């Protein structure tokens, strides 16, 4: 299990159904800090990659996740995702488009050879088109609600810190 700490930044209650069949679902917006591997490297003072990484990477990322536990804004939570789910998602996002690029180029090359046409531009365009279409299909698949198991889950709600207790008391 790959774990990360996050902070609750917003809480939203959604209601499903009507009348006595109405069910409420709590969604929490959790913010995590993105850590660069450059911060742990000893050569970061003399490395141009470290400067670029610090300048162009977003420092935080937000997730909207269901939560049945009692949480308040500012409270820390532990998020987790199973390694096999992360590897599967990585294979889908990176592996399938590369495979589609190779297959698209190969099929177009075979087709053009059969037609006795020399068209490298068409081979390149076919390769990129198949890779882009595959990437968009994978993105759509991962974003559907039926494949939500690729999202991190809230493993544990950590006790309130002193700052969060003061923040809650002020509200």
Order of alpha helices (4+ residues) and beta strands (2+ residues): beta-beta-alpha-beta-beta-alpha-alpha-alpha-beta-alpha
